[in-house]
Amino acid sequence: MINLFKDIFSALTETKPVEVNPATCLPLIEETQIDVGGNFFGFSNDSFNDHSHSSFDSFNSFND
């Protein structure tokens, strides 16, 4: 009976560290490499956007 109490107590007090996607700071879904936002570990939705490109780089109507 004492061992049963110890097992139940340890199961209730045992905490697992929450793994976090460093790119989004969102927690990962347990036993996966996908965060709760649907991003793979190390990536965010912003990772796929090219912020350095502007539509004015390829076409400039002021230089005709």
The 8 nearest C-alpha neighbors of each residue, nearest first, counted from 0:
[[1, 3, 2, 4, 5, 6, 7, 8],
 [0, 2, 4, 3, 5, 6, 7, 8],
 [3, 1, 5, 4, 0, 6, 7, 8],
 [4, 2, 6, 0, 1, 5, 7, 8],
 [3, 5, 1, 7, 2, 6, 8, 0],
 [6, 4, 2, 8, 3, 7, 9, 1],
 [7, 5, 3, 9, 4, 8, 10, 2],
 [6, 8, 10, 4, 5, 9, 3, 11],
 [9, 7, 5, 11, 10, 6, 4, 12],
 [8, 10, 12, 6, 11, 7, 13, 5],
 [11, 9, 7, 13, 8, 12, 6, 5],
 [10, 12, 8, 9, 13, 7, 14, 6],
 [13, 11, 9, 10, 8, 14, 7, 15],
 [14, 12, 10, 9, 11, 15, 8, 16],
 [15, 13, 12, 16, 11, 10, 17, 9],
 [14, 16, 17, 13, 18, 12, 29, 10],
 [17, 15, 18, 14, 19, 13, 26, 29],
 [16, 18, 15, 19, 26, 27, 29, 14],
 [19, 17, 27, 26, 16, 20, 29, 28],
 [18, 20, 26, 27, 25, 24, 21, 17],
 [19, 21, 40, 24, 22, 25, 23, 41],
 [22, 20, 24, 23, 19, 41, 40, 25],
 [23, 21, 41, 42, 20, 43, 24, 40],
 [22, 24, 25, 20, 21, 43, 42, 41],
 [25, 23, 21, 20, 19, 22, 26, 34],
 [26, 24, 23, 19, 20, 34, 35, 27],
 [27, 25, 19, 34, 18, 35, 20, 17],
 [28, 26, 34, 19, 33, 18, 35, 29],
 [27, 29, 34, 31, 33, 35, 30, 26],
 [28, 30, 31, 27, 32, 18, 17, 33],
 [29, 31, 28, 32, 27, 33, 18, 34],
 [32, 30, 33, 29, 28, 27, 34, 40],
 [31, 33, 40, 39, 27, 34, 30, 28],
 [34, 32, 39, 38, 31, 27, 40, 37],
 [35, 33, 27, 36, 37, 38, 28, 26],
 [34, 36, 37, 27, 28, 26, 25, 33],
 [37, 35, 34, 38, 25, 33, 23, 43],
 [36, 38, 34, 35, 33, 39, 43, 44],
 [39, 37, 34, 33, 43, 36, 42, 40],
 [38, 40, 33, 42, 32, 41, 34, 37],
 [41, 39, 20, 32, 42, 33, 38, 34],
 [42, 40, 22, 20, 21, 39, 43, 23],
 [43, 41, 22, 39, 40, 46, 38, 44],
 [42, 44, 46, 45, 38, 22, 23, 41],
 [43, 45, 46, 47, 38, 42, 48, 23],
 [44, 46, 43, 48, 47, 42, 49, 50],
 [47, 45, 43, 44, 48, 42, 49, 22],
 [46, 48, 45, 44, 49, 43, 42, 50],
 [49, 47, 45, 46, 50, 44, 51, 52],
 [48, 50, 51, 52, 47, 46, 45, 53],
 [49, 51, 52, 48, 53, 45, 47, 46],
 [50, 52, 49, 53, 48, 56, 54, 55],
 [53, 51, 50, 49, 54, 56, 55, 57],
 [52, 54, 55, 56, 51, 50, 57, 49],
 [53, 55, 56, 57, 52, 58, 59, 51],
 [54, 56, 58, 53, 57, 59, 52, 60],
 [57, 55, 54, 53, 58, 59, 52, 51],
 [56, 58, 55, 54, 59, 53, 52, 60],
 [59, 57, 55, 56, 60, 54, 62, 61],
 [58, 60, 61, 55, 62, 57, 56, 63],
 [59, 61, 62, 63, 58, 55, 57, 56],
 [60, 62, 59, 63, 58, 55, 56, 57],
 [61, 63, 60, 59, 58, 55, 57, 56],
 [62, 61, 60, 59, 58, 57, 55, 56]]
